């Protein structure tokens, strides 16, 4: 559960506002018009509540600050983008009446206030510190959420065990019970794909790892792994660097493409390469199978189609390098370049059906986002700080949203996550603002430089309202939607150890896997698990299991664990 509990002094708050105004306040500009609401929509609140901000006029930038002004000053949230929502856990507040202030700055300040009554009082029948029924008379405990107040071994703080029951009261049964974890060499950048390689009726795992050259002089390379459903390494092969994810092309064959432009076709029955061929450029994005053709997006701004035997069928030029994945639509393929050019290409002959420029571009962290097709008529693209909804037949823009100028956005996921029969669009967004430790010794170069960026989960509802939830970690990997209701995304943070300006090693690699659901204009945490190491790609869901890679670092050693845990059986 995200908890914003940072108490700040009156002096530092007013100093910040004074410095902002000295540089940029335009007192001729009228104050911004905005509203804010609390969900559940009730002036009496307890536990976690969601606050939704709606700015009525478009602004190029908006700074939003929320604080409790009375009886004490408590800084709750601040951000540079709106409209959005954020969650606040009120259980740390004493019971009483508080004044909530919302402040929006868009060249001039606008402020609004709301009085809320906090009542966190519950009856605790089993003595475990959590209650289930509100009781404002005796107020036995201040924490609620106990789904069985007659069993002290069941409450929100209890670790889940595999017994068919919900111990931690999050409406999930036997979630995150480890099935196996396997350590491999290198960092897992690729997606983990599954295939029953050993014909035992269970899915096995195929992926590639990468050895980066950060600080040590090590060989830049990759290893392809095939791992059985119980964690046994069935096969591994060292190759030149591979950034693209493997692709199953049928008949027990797997395709790999490396950064040198080599394409390998592996037969999984005997682990032999049955074909190897070259294309004229390196491949970073994952290939696609379209109309029985292998479609590869080159880093030279060209799209290629080949047979599995290596015969070139066609080549089509697009405007800009392509690092996102080509996306198949019927017998055509969608391609998005880093220059903001999107094309729909006929897979039979490489001719462009349409070609559009989005008037924005990016410098991706590693991959650029890929288009996402939904409702059979539209494609959504999150790119360069903007979200575009295009008509897939013509490429014409139907709607766009402007979020930020300098940020990284992941490939959107589209689903009906609130069960109303209409689609929501979700993605993660990370702004490029480097964060430093407040310790002056570390700022002077004696210690760890923490790499932290403001990061958010963003939801565009079917009415085009925007819900945004800030996360404490960086989220360069994409999110997944499970069973039309669970939103799962990995988060990571890292530090760089240094002496002065010399960076010497990675340190303090941390990650979280967070699961949300969405209802009543609110993104709510239902589960969060942390670990050492970072997660560099999306989590995969398969048959009641979550599969996620955790990459770790020791001096001179790059390792990863592929972890499989139960979820939503």
C-alpha positions in Angstrom: 0.0 0.0 0.0 1.4 3.4 -0.9 1.6 5.7 2.1 2.5 9.3 1.9 3.6 10.2 5.4 6.3 12.8 4.8 6.1 15.5 7.4 7.6 18.7 6.2 8.3 22.0 8.1 6.4 25.2 7.6 9.6 27.0 6.7 10.8 24.7 3.9 7.3 24.6 2.4 7.0 28.4 2.2 10.6 28.8 1.0 9.9 26.4 -1.9 6.8 28.4 -2.9 8.7 31.7 -2.6 11.5 30.6 -4.8 9.1 29.3 -7.5 7.2 32.5 -7.5 10.3 34.8 -7.6 11.3 33.1 -10.9 8.1 32.4 -12.7 4.9 33.7 -11.1 2.8 35.7 -13.5 0.4 37.6 -11.4 -1.5 38.8 -14.6 -2.5 35.2 -15.2 -5.8 34.3 -13.6 -5.7 31.4 -11.1 -6.3 28.0 -12.6 -9.8 26.4 -12.5 -9.9 23.0 -11.0 -11.9 20.6 -8.8 -10.9 17.8 -6.5 -12.8 14.9 -5.0 -12.3 12.1 -2.5 -13.3 8.5 -3.2 -15.2 7.0 -1.4 -17.2 10.3 -1.8 -17.8 10.8 1.9 -16.5 13.6 4.2 -15.9 10.9 6.9 -12.9 8.8 5.8 -11.0 5.8 7.2 -8.1 3.8 5.9 -7.0 4.3 2.3 -8.8 7.0 0.2 -8.3 8.2 -3.3 -8.1 11.9 -4.2 -8.9 12.8 -7.8 -7.9 16.2 -9.3 -9.5 17.6 -12.4 -8.0 20.8 -14.0 -10.6 22.4 -16.2 -8.3 24.1 -18.7 -5.3 22.7 -20.6 -1.9 24.0 -19.5 1.5 23.2 -20.8 2.6 22.3 -17.3 0.8 22.3 -13.9 2.4 21.8 -10.5 0.0 20.3 -7.9 0.5 20.1 -4.2 -1.7 18.5 -1.5 -1.3 19.0 2.2 -3.2 18.8 5.4 -3.2 22.3 7.0 -4.9 21.7 10.3 -4.3 20.7 13.0 -0.8 20.1 11.6 1.0 20.6 8.3 1.5 17.2 6.5 2.7 17.1 2.9 0.7 14.4 1.1 1.6 14.6 -2.6 3.1 16.8 -5.3 3.4 16.3 -9.0 3.9 18.1 -12.3 1.1 16.5 -14.2 -2.7 16.6 -13.9 -5.5 15.5 -13.9 -4.7 12.4 -11.9 -5.6 10.5 -8.8 -3.4 9.4 -5.9 -4.0 7.3 -2.8 -3.5 8.4 0.8 -3.6 6.1 3.8 -5.3 8.0 6.6 -4.6 5.4 9.3 -1.6 7.3 10.5 -3.7 10.3 11.4 -5.3 10.7 14.8 -9.1 10.7 14.7 -10.4 14.2 14.2 -11.3 16.9 11.7 -8.7 18.0 9.2 -8.4 20.7 6.5 -7.2 19.3 3.2 -5.7 21.9 0.9 -5.2 21.5 -2.9 -2.9 23.9 -4.6 -2.3 24.2 -8.4 0.3 26.4 -10.0 0.2 27.1 -13.7 1.9 30.5 -13.7 -0.3 31.7 -10.8 -1.6 29.8 -7.8 -5.1 28.4 -7.3 -6.2 26.9 -4.0 -9.2 25.0 -2.7 -10.0 23.5 0.7 -12.0 20.6 2.0 -12.8 19.5 5.6 -12.6 15.8 6.2 -13.3 13.8 9.4 -11.0 10.9 10.0 -12.4 8.0 12.0 -10.2 5.0 12.2 -11.8 2.9 15.0 -12.6 -0.8 14.8 -13.6 -3.7 17.0 -10.9 -6.4 17.3 -12.5 -9.7 18.4 -9.5 -11.9 17.9 -6.8 -9.7 19.4 -4.5 -9.6 16.3 -4.5 -5.8 16.0 -6.9 -5.6 13.1 -10.6 -5.0 13.2 -13.5 -5.6 10.9 -16.4 -3.5 12.3 -16.2 0.2 12.9 -16.7 1.2 16.5 -16.4 4.9 17.3 -17.1 4.3 21.0 -14.5 2.0 22.4 -12.0 2.4 19.5 -10.2 -0.9 20.3 -7.8 -0.7 17.3 -7.1 1.8 14.5 -6.5 -0.7 11.7 -9.3 -2.3 9.8 -9.5 -4.8 6.9 -9.7 -8.1 8.9 -11.7 -10.5 6.8 -12.0 -13.0 9.6 -12.1 -11.4 13.1 -12.5 -14.8 14.8 -9.0 -16.1 13.7 -5.9 -14.2 14.8 -3.9 -15.9 12.0 -5.9 -14.1 9.4 -5.4 -10.3 8.9 -3.8 -8.0 6.3 -0.3 -8.4 7.8 -0.1 -12.3 7.6 2.0 -14.0 5.0 0.0 -16.2 2.6 0.4 -19.9 2.8 -0.7 -22.6 0.3 -3.9 -24.0 1.8 -6.8 -22.7 -0.4 -7.6 -19.8 2.0 -7.0 -16.1 1.9 -4.8 -15.3 4.9 -3.9 -11.7 4.2 -7.4 -10.5 3.3 -6.7 -9.2 -0.2 -9.4 -11.4 -1.9 -6.7 -13.5 -3.5 -6.1 -17.2 -2.6 -2.6 -18.7 -2.3 -0.9 -15.9 -4.2 2.9 -15.5 -4.5 3.7 -19.0 -3.2 7.1 -19.8 -4.7 7.2 -22.8 -7.1 10.8 -22.5 -8.1 13.6 -20.0 -8.7 16.6 -20.7 -11.0 19.8 -18.6 -11.2 21.4 -18.0 -14.6 24.3 -15.9 -15.8 23.7 -12.4 -17.2 20.8 -10.0 -17.0 17.4 -11.0 -18.5 16.3 -8.3 -20.9 14.1 -10.3 -23.2 10.6 -11.5 -22.6 10.3 -15.0 -21.3 8.3 -17.2 -23.7 6.9 -20.6 -22.9 6.7 -23.8 -24.9 6.4 -27.5 -24.0 9.9 -28.5 -25.1 10.2 -31.9 -23.3 6.6 -33.0 -24.2 5.5 -33.6 -20.6 2.4 -31.4 -20.9 3.9 -28.5 -19.0 5.3 -25.3 -20.4 9.1 -24.7 -20.3 10.8 -21.3 -20.5 12.9 -19.7 -23.2 14.8 -16.4 -22.9 18.1 -14.6 -23.4 20.4 -12.9 -21.0 22.9 -10.1 -21.6 26.2 -9.0 -20.1 26.4 -5.2 -20.1 29.7 -3.3 -20.0 29.1 -0.8 -17.2 32.3 -0.6 -15.2 34.3 -3.8 -15.8 36.0 -4.8 -19.0 33.9 -7.9 -19.6 32.9 -9.4 -22.9 29.6 -8.1 -24.2 27.6 -11.2 -25.0 24.3 -13.0 -24.5 23.3 -16.5 -23.5 20.2 -18.3 -24.8 18.5 -20.5 -22.1 15.9 -23.2 -22.3 14.7 -24.1 -18.8 12.2 -26.9 -17.9 9.1 -26.3 -15.9 10.9 -27.5 -12.8 14.0 -25.3 -13.2 16.4 -27.7 -15.0 18.5 -26.1 -17.7 17.7 -28.1 -20.8 20.1 -26.2 -23.2 22.1 -23.0 -23.3 24.1 -21.3 -26.0 26.4 -18.3 -26.0 25.8 -15.7 -28.8 26.7 -12.2 -29.7 24.4 -9.7 -27.8 20.7 -10.4 -28.2 18.2 -7.7 -27.2 15.2 -9.1 -29.1 13.0 -11.6 -27.4 12.8 -15.2 -28.8 9.9 -16.0 -31.1 8.2 -19.4 -31.5 7.6 -19.9 -35.3 5.8 -23.3 -35.1 6.8 -26.9 -35.7 9.0 -26.9 -32.6 11.2 -24.1 -33.8 12.4 -20.9 -32.1 13.8 -17.9 -33.8 16.5 -15.5 -32.3 17.8 -12.3 -33.8 21.0 -10.6 -32.5 22.4 -7.1 -32.5 24.8 -8.0 -35.3 21.9 -8.8 -37.7 22.2 -12.6 -37.5 19.0 -14.6 -37.3 19.0 -18.2 -35.9 16.3 -20.8 -36.2 16.6 -23.4 -33.4 14.9 -26.9 -33.5 13.9 -27.7 -30.0 13.6 -31.5 -30.5 17.4 -31.9 -30.7 18.6 -28.3 -29.9 20.2 -27.9 -33.3 20.3 -24.7 -35.4 18.6 -25.6 -38.6 19.0 -22.2 -40.3 21.2 -19.1 -39.8 21.0 -16.1 -42.0 22.0 -12.4 -42.0 20.1 -9.2 -42.6 21.8 -5.9 -43.4 21.4 -4.3 -40.0 21.2 -5.1 -36.2 17.9 -6.2 -34.7 16.7 -4.9 -31.3 13.0 -5.5 -31.5 11.3 -8.9 -31.4 10.4 -10.3 -34.9 6.8 -11.1 -35.8 5.1 -13.8 -37.9 2.7 -12.2 -40.5 1.0 -14.1 -43.3 3.6 -17.0 -42.9 6.5 -14.5 -43.2 9.1 -13.6 -40.6 9.0 -9.8 -40.3 12.1 -8.1 -38.8 12.4 -4.4 -37.9 16.0 -3.2 -38.6 17.8 -0.5 -36.7 18.5 1.2 -40.1 14.9 2.3 -40.7 14.0 -0.7 -42.9 11.5 -3.5 -42.4 12.3 -7.0 -43.8 10.4 -10.1 -44.6 12.1 -13.5 -44.8 11.2 -17.2 -45.0 12.4 -19.4 -42.2 15.0 -20.8 -44.6 16.5 -17.3 -44.9 15.0 -16.2 -48.3 14.4 -12.5 -48.5 10.9 -11.7 -49.7 10.7 -7.9 -49.5 12.2 -4.8 -47.9 10.3 -1.6 -47.0 11.8 1.7 -45.7 10.3 3.7 -42.9 11.2 7.1 -41.5 13.6 6.5 -38.5 15.1 3.6 -36.5 12.8 1.0 -35.1 13.4 -0.5 -31.7 9.8 -1.3 -30.8 8.2 -4.6 -31.9 6.2 -4.8 -35.1 2.6 -5.7 -34.4 0.5 -7.9 -36.6 -2.9 -6.8 -37.7 -4.5 -9.4 -40.0 -2.2 -9.8 -43.0 -0.5 -6.5 -42.3 2.0 -5.2 -39.7 2.2 -2.0 -37.7 5.6 -0.4 -37.2 6.5 2.6 -35.0 9.9 4.4 -35.4 11.8 6.4 -32.9 11.2 9.5 -35.1 7.4 9.2 -34.5 6.5 7.7 -37.8 3.9 4.9 -37.8 3.2 2.7 -40.8 0.8 -0.1 -41.7 2.6 -2.4 -44.1 1.1 -5.2 -46.3 2.9 -8.4 -45.3 2.4 -9.9 -48.8 4.5 -7.4 -50.7 5.9 -4.8 -48.2 3.7 -2.0 -49.6 2.6 0.7 -47.2 -1.2 0.8 -46.7 -0.8 4.1 -44.8 2.1 6.1 -43.3 1.6 8.8 -40.7 3.9 11.1 -38.7 3.0 11.8 -35.0 5.1 15.0 -34.7 7.0 13.7 -31.7 10.1 11.6 -31.2 11.9 9.9 -28.4 15.3 8.7 -27.2 14.4 5.3 -25.8 16.1 3.8 -22.7 16.5 0.6 -24.7 13.4 -0.1 -26.7 10.7 2.3 -27.9 7.1 1.4 -27.1 5.1 -0.7 -29.6 1.5 0.0 -30.9 -1.4 -1.7 -29.2 -4.5 -2.7 -31.2 -7.9 -2.7 -29.6 -11.6 -2.9 -30.4 -10.7 -4.1 -34.0 -10.9 -0.5 -35.2 -8.3 1.5 -33.3 -4.6 1.5 -32.4 -3.2 3.3 -29.3 0.4 4.6 -29.2 2.1 6.0 -26.1 5.1 7.8 -27.4 7.2 11.0 -26.7 5.1 12.1 -23.8 1.8 11.8 -25.7 -0.9 9.2 -26.2 -2.4 8.9 -29.7 -5.6 6.9 -30.7 -5.6 6.2 -34.4 -8.2 4.7 -36.7 -6.4 1.5 -37.8 -8.0 1.4 -41.3 -6.8 4.9 -42.3 -4.2 5.9 -39.7 -6.1 9.1 -39.0 -5.8 10.5 -35.5 -9.0 10.3 -33.5 -7.7 11.7 -30.2 -4.5 12.5 -28.4 -3.4 13.3 -24.9 -0.3 15.4 -23.8 1.4 14.2 -20.6 5.0 15.4 -20.6 7.9 16.6 -22.7 10.8 14.4 -21.5 9.6 11.0 -20.3 9.7 7.3 -21.1 6.4 5.6 -21.7 5.8 1.8 -22.0 3.7 -0.1 -24.5 0.0 0.5 -23.6 -2.2 -2.3 -22.3 -5.9 -2.2 -23.2 -8.7 -4.1 -21.4 -12.0 -3.7 -19.6 -10.5 -3.6 -16.1 -13.6 -2.2 -14.3 -16.1 -4.6 -15.8 -18.3 -1.9 -17.5 -18.0 -3.4 -21.0 -15.7 -0.5 -22.2 -12.0 -0.4 -22.7 -9.4 1.4 -20.5 -5.9 2.2 -21.6 -3.0 1.7 -19.2 0.7 2.4 -19.4 3.6 3.4 -17.2 5.4 6.7 -17.4 8.8 7.7 -16.1 10.1 11.3 -16.3 13.8 11.9 -16.8 14.7 13.8 -13.7 17.7 12.6 -11.8 17.3 12.4 -8.0 20.1 12.7 -5.6 20.5 11.9 -1.9 19.9 14.8 0.4 23.0 13.9 2.4 25.6 16.6 1.5 28.5 14.1 1.8 26.8 12.0 -1.0 26.1 15.1 -3.1 29.8 16.0 -2.8 30.7 12.5 -4.2 31.4 10.4 -1.1 28.8 7.7 -1.3 26.0 6.4 -3.5 24.2 8.3 -6.2 20.6 7.1 -6.2 19.0 7.0 -9.6 15.3 7.8 -9.0 12.8 9.2 -11.4 9.2 10.3 -10.8 7.2 7.4 -12.1 3.5 6.7 -12.6 0.9 4.2 -13.6 -1.5 6.0 -15.9 -5.1 4.9 -16.8 -7.2 6.6 -19.5 -10.8 5.7 -18.7 -13.4 5.1 -21.4 -14.8 8.6 -20.7 -11.2 9.9 -21.4 -10.7 11.0 -17.8 -7.2 10.3 -16.5 -6.2 8.5 -13.3 -2.6 8.6 -12.3 -0.9 6.8 -9.4 2.7 7.7 -8.5 5.1 4.9 -7.5 8.2 5.2 -5.3 10.4 3.2 -7.8 11.3 3.5 -11.4 9.2 1.4 -13.8 11.0 1.0 -17.2 9.3 -2.4 -17.7 5.8 -2.6 -19.0 2.6 -3.5 -17.2 0.3 -6.5 -17.7 -3.4 -7.0 -17.2 -4.4 -10.4 -15.8 -7.9 -11.9 -16.1 -9.4 -8.5 -17.1 -9.0 -7.1 -13.5 -5.5 -7.2 -12.1 -2.9 -4.6 -13.2 0.6 -5.9 -12.5 3.8 -4.0 -13.0 7.4 -4.3 -11.8 9.3 -1.4 -10.3 13.1 -1.0 -9.8 15.6 1.3 -8.2 19.4 1.3 -8.2 22.3 3.3 -6.9 25.8 3.9 -8.4 28.6 3.8 -5.9 31.2 6.5 -6.7 34.2 8.5 -5.5 33.9 12.1 -6.6 32.7 12.0 -10.2 34.1 8.5 -10.8 31.4 5.8 -10.9 32.8 2.6 -9.7 29.9 0.0 -9.3 26.2 -0.6 -9.1 24.7 -1.0 -5.7 21.4 -1.2 -3.8 19.5 -2.8 -6.6 15.9 -3.1 -5.4 12.6 -4.1 -7.1 8.9 -4.5 -6.3 6.1 -6.3 -8.1 2.9 -4.4 -7.5 -0.7 -5.4 -8.3 -3.5 -3.0 -8.6 -7.2 -3.1 -9.4 -9.4 -0.3 -10.7 -12.9 0.7 -9.6 -14.8 4.0 -8.8 -12.1 6.1 -10.4 -9.4 4.6 -8.2 -6.3 2.6 -8.7 -5.9 0.6 -5.5 -2.9 -1.5 -4.3 -4.0 -5.1 -3.5 -0.5 -6.7 -3.3 3.1 -5.7 -3.3 6.3 -7.8 -3.0 9.8 -6.5 -2.8 13.2 -8.2 -3.4 16.8 -7.4 -4.1 17.7 -6.9 -7.7 16.0 -5.1 -10.6 13.3 -6.3 -13.0 14.1 -5.2 -16.6 11.1 -6.7 -18.5 7.4 -7.4 -18.1 6.1 -10.1 -15.7 4.4 -13.0 -17.5 1.2 -14.7 -16.4 0.4 -18.4 -17.3 -2.0 -20.9 -15.9 -2.3 -19.4 -12.4 1.4 -18.5 -12.2 3.5 -15.3 -12.4 6.9 -15.6 -14.1 9.3 -12.7 -13.5 13.1 -12.2 -13.9 15.1 -10.5 -11.2 18.6 -9.3 -12.3 21.4 -8.9 -9.7 24.9 -7.5 -9.6 28.1 -8.3 -7.7 31.5 -6.9 -8.6 32.3 -8.4 -12.0 29.2 -10.7 -11.9 25.9 -10.3 -13.6 23.2 -12.8 -12.5 19.5 -13.3 -12.8 16.8 -15.4 -11.2 13.8 -16.6 -13.1 11.1 -16.9 -10.4 7.8 -18.6 -10.7 5.1 -18.0 -8.1 1.4 -18.8 -7.8 -1.3 -16.2 -8.4 -5.1 -16.1 -8.8 -5.6 -19.9 -9.0 
